[in-house]
């Protein structure tokens, strides 16, 4: 084979070219390709870090808005979900006034309302009131719904319902609707005015 290559010049040139092409491909695969792959992965990492940095800058630019919303949320939380009052008596009176205003529009008739004893809990105090009222099932249901969806948050922790002998006649539908007596124990959490 070597003798064949030494006598045949074009074959020698072809073998030389093939050997050089194989060497270049070997060099490319062994050295250049890994270096190129390394730099491409580094560029991808840098692009990801640039994108993350741009997101962080955008978040940092919203700092004043976030601080304003957080302060507003804290202020809303202090006043919306809790009963207010300088002492238990004032808070109980405020609760009773609020409950009277909730019963009247539903069509139920409030017979009496009184304070329940305050119950201290971990970080708050529960102030309560007991309502005695009469009305149709629909009116009592509407009253319960109004109480439990109100802000400050109120909870019905006890209820007694008794049928009455009275019947309410609805002139609009010309139907007689039975009435019930309801006694509801309603509580809400008191936020101390001094703890703002």
ABEGO torsion letter per residue (X at the ends): XAAAAAABAAAAAAAAAAAAAAAAAAAAAAAAAAAAAAAAAAAAAAAAAAAAAAAAAAAAAAAAAAAAAAAAAAAAAAAAABBBEABAAAAAAAAAAAAAAAAAAAGBBBABBBBBBBBBBAABBBBBBBBBBBEBAAAAAAAAAAAAABOBBBBBABBBBBBBABBBBBAAAGBBBBBBBBBBBBBBBBBBAAAX
